[in-house]
């Protein structure tokens, strides 16, 4: 939940009207001339239950705390991690929660405490919400912010504070997300980055999460020159992790996926021709991902990177344990990675794991000297200026992962399509009534 100057008097209450959470008595703010409820309505994508979202009308968000910014959304997207919400796999979701943690837009208004960001700026938001002033934010570890998430469950599960996240349940603070026409951004000076005119929304948008998360996965796990890297998951994160692994000097990258006829592997191969692919659903009987990787790379890859997540069981044991609430995540991919790498290799975990898992092969971690690295939620603020510079220099390009442009009004259909991996959907750009025309070289609008 957003911290405020009157934190000691904070009163936590859920507000599904697009205002994220109410944290203080805002009567004084109205007297100062901001925070008024105009009665205006917006469209927003809301969670309605397992495998159900709906675009509804709700009150337009307003400034609550003095460092808030109200953003007019010009672009958002669906992340693979949004499917964990869609599937009701994340705790503390509530019907009516506004989804979406990746978005960009134009600043419409701001509280009197906002100094750097100006009305009219084109900006992109970081998905983790940083106060900018706590111990971890000052160290650049903004996804561990101590002040923006008061969830007692998260604190109990992880033994420490984690930052609030836009549109990602009350486990991460209960903030309204950006798959909407407007959003309130707390601590606007810290959580918004200005976009230069030469960087269109279709590129700038992905600084909010996918680019920074992929970059962090690679550098935090320590991919270096000459490494053979195996990547689990061929979605947008896996695709960009593969690209960034090559960028950091990997000699080989092997991408592992399956279950969709192989089109996602083919899609990434068409964008990164030198990548090697492994469809686990096409392996001969008796052969495993581990045995195939050891055939491909003597002793196993140097690095294994997890870009899939822990909610997808492959065997019956984990299927039933997840079904009956006996575990929160499956350890199957983690065990596969740990036993596939060479001795003293590195495993980086970027796919979302929310809680406890069973049957984890701790012996293989210890006995083979596995370096198991939980990458954490990416501290976007640490990377986004550098990544923006690389985009401006044409050294990295997010557009190869962009497959569709869709309307906000069609999000119910888009979620269903994204969930089923239909119609070659990889990464989408969600337009609103405020969006500019498609930038050159980007997809035209898909009629749904």
C-alpha positions, 0 to 999 in steps of 0.5 A: 500500500502506498505510504504517506506522510501520515503513515502512523494514522494510515487506515488500510482499505480496499478501493476498486475505483482505480485509486489503488488503496486508500492510505490516509484521511485525505480531507486536508488534501481536498482543502489544498486543492487536489484530490477532488472526486470529479465523478468522471468514469474510466474503463479498466480491466478487472479480475472477476474470478478464476479464468475471468476478467472483465472491462468495466466502468469505474471512477477515475483515479485521483491524487491521494498523496502529495507525491501521486501522479495521475497517468493517462494510459497510452499503452499497456500489455499482458505479461505471462505472470498476469496468467498466474492471476488469471488462474487464481494462483496468487493469494489475496486476489479480490473480485474487481481488482484492476490488473496490469503492471506494465504501462506507459502514458502521459502525465495528466496531473500531479500532487504538489510533492512531485518535482521532477515529472511534469504534466504532459510528460510521456513516461513509462512506469516501473512495475515495482513501486519504490518510495525512493528513500528507504534503505533498499531503494537507496541501494537500487534494490527497489523491488525490496522497498520497505514502504510500499507493501504492508501485506502481512502475509507477504512479510510472513511468507518471505521473512522480509518486505517486498515492494508493492506492484501495480495490478498484482493482488493485495499480496503486493499491496493492492494497487490498481493496475494499468490495463485501464484508461487511467492509473494513479502512480504513487511516488511519481518522481521515483516510479516514472521515467520520461520517454524521448520523442524518438522512442515510441510507446511500442518500445518504451512500454517494455521498459516497465517490466519485460526488458528489465526483468530479462536483463536482470535475470542474465546479469544477476545470474552472471552469464558471461562470455563463453557460457552455454546457457539453457533457458526454460520458457519461450515466452517474451521473457525467455525470448529476451533472456536468450537475446540478452545472454548472447549480448553478454557473450554466451557462446550458445543458448538453448531454449526449452518449451513445448505443448503448443505445437512448437510455434513459440520455439519457431517464433523465437528461432525466426527472430534469433536464428542462432538460438538452439531449441528443445521441444520437450513434448517431442522427446523420444520415450525414455529421453529427458530434457536433462539427458538431451541437454547433456548430449548437447553440451558436455557435462551440461550447460554452464547456466540454467535460467527459469522463465516459466514459473512454478504453477505448471505441473508436468507430473501427476504428483504435483498436479494433485498436490497443487490441486488440493493446496498441499503446495503452492508451486511445483519444483519439477522445472527447478529439479530439472535445471539443477540436475541438468547443469554442469558441476558448480553451474548456476541456476537463475529463477526469474519465473514467478514462485509464490510460496512453498514447494514439495520434493525439492532436490536440495541434495543436488544443490549441495552435492553438485555445488549448484549456485541457486539464485533467486533473481527476485522481482527485478529492480527496474529502476536500476536498469531502465535508464541504461536500457533506454539508452541501448534502445536509442543506440539501436543496440537492443530492440524489443519489437521482435517480441511484439506480435499483436496490437489490441484494444483495451475493450477486447481484453476479455478475449485477449486474456483467453487467447493469451492463455491458450497461446492462440493465433501466434500471440507472443507480446501484445500492445494494448491501446486505449483511446489516448494511444497514438497511431501504430509506430512504423514497423509495429503490428496493425490493430487486430480485430477481435 
